[in-house]
Amino acid sequence: SLLRSLNYEVEKKDNNYDKDKYKITGPTDWISTLASLEGYAANGFDNASPSGGLGPMHTLVQTDQHDYLTQSQTQQLNLQNQMTNIQQEWTLVSTSMQVLNGILSHLAAEIYSN
C-alpha cells in the first residue's frame, strides 16, 4: 500500500519532458504507514488466518518441524521393533532347524550303524 501511494512525474527541462528523469513523491504520513507495515510483517494480521508475520510463521515452522521429527522417530522405532521381531523369528527357525538336524543325524546314525 505504501508503493501504491507514490506519485511518479516526468521531469521537465525547458518545457520539454526528460524521459530519463522522474520525480517521485510519497504521502505525508509515510513514516507511520511504514511503521504499520513493518508491524504487520513482523507480527502478522490479527484478523487473518493464518495471521502471517515473521514471529508467528517461525513458530509455526518450528512446531511442524518438531511434529515431523517426532513422527520420524516413531517410525524409526516401529521399524526397529519390526526388525527385532523378524530377527527373533529367524533365530527360532534356525534353532528349530539345528534341533531337527540333530534328531535326523542321530536317527540316521542309529539306522546305518549296523
C-alpha positions in Angstrom: 0.0 0.0 0.0 3.0 2.3 0.5 4.1 1.9 -3.1 0.6 2.5 -4.4 0.5 5.9 -2.8 3.6 7.1 -4.6 3.3 9.6 -7.4 5.6 9.5 -10.4 6.0 12.6 -12.5 8.3 13.0 -15.5 10.6 16.0 -15.1 10.5 18.9 -17.5 13.6 20.7 -18.8 13.0 23.8 -20.9 9.3 22.9 -21.2 10.3 19.5 -22.7 9.8 16.2 -20.9 13.0 14.4 -20.0 12.2 10.7 -20.3 15.2 9.7 -18.1 14.3 11.8 -15.1 11.3 11.3 -12.7 10.1 13.0 -9.6 8.7 10.6 -7.1 6.6 11.9 -4.2 5.1 10.0 -1.4 2.3 10.7 1.1 3.0 13.0 4.0 2.2 10.2 6.6 4.7 7.7 5.0 6.6 7.2 8.3 3.5 5.9 10.2 2.4 3.9 7.2 5.8 2.2 7.0 5.8 1.6 10.8 2.4 -0.1 10.4 3.5 -2.2 7.5 6.7 -3.3 9.4 4.5 -4.3 12.3 2.3 -6.4 10.0 5.4 -8.0 8.5 6.8 -8.9 12.0 3.6 -9.8 13.9 1.1 -10.6 11.2 -2.6 -9.5 10.9 -4.9 -10.1 13.8 -8.0 -10.8 11.7 -6.3 -13.1 9.1 -5.9 -16.9 9.3 -3.1 -17.8 9.3 -2.1 -14.4 10.7 1.3 -14.4 8.9 4.2 -12.3 10.2 7.7 -13.4 10.8 7.3 -14.4 14.5 4.1 -16.5 14.1 5.3 -18.1 10.9 8.7 -19.0 12.6 6.8 -20.6 15.5 4.5 -22.5 13.1 7.5 -23.8 11.1 9.3 -24.9 14.3 6.1 -26.7 15.5 5.7 -28.5 12.2 9.4 -29.4 12.2 9.1 -30.8 15.8 6.0 -32.8 14.8 7.8 -34.3 11.7 10.8 -35.1 13.9 8.6 -36.9 16.4 6.8 -38.8 13.6 10.1 -39.8 12.1 11.4 -41.0 15.5 8.2 -43.0 16.0 8.5 -44.6 12.5 12.2 -45.4 13.2 11.2 -47.1 16.5 8.5 -49.1 14.7 10.9 -50.2 12.1 13.4 -51.2 14.7 10.8 -53.2 16.5 9.7 -55.0 13.3 13.4 -55.8 12.5 13.8 -57.2 16.1 10.7 -59.4 15.6 11.9 -60.7 12.3 15.4 -61.4 13.8 13.7 -63.3 16.7 11.6 -65.3 14.3 14.6 -66.3 12.2 16.5 -67.2 15.4 13.6 -69.5 16.3 13.6 -71.0 12.8 17.4 -71.5 12.9 17.3 -73.1 16.3 14.5 -75.4 15.2 16.5 -76.5 12.1 19.5 -77.2 14.3 17.4 -79.4 16.6 15.8 -81.2 13.6 19.3 -81.7 12.1 20.4 -83.2 15.4 17.4 -85.6 15.6 17.8 -86.7 11.9 21.6 -87.1 12.3 21.1 -89.3 15.4 18.3 -91.3 13.7 20.4 -91.8 10.6 23.4 -92.9 12.8 21.2 -95.4 14.6 19.8 -96.8 11.3 23.0 -97.1 9.4 25.3 -98.1 12.3 24.5 -101.8 11.7 
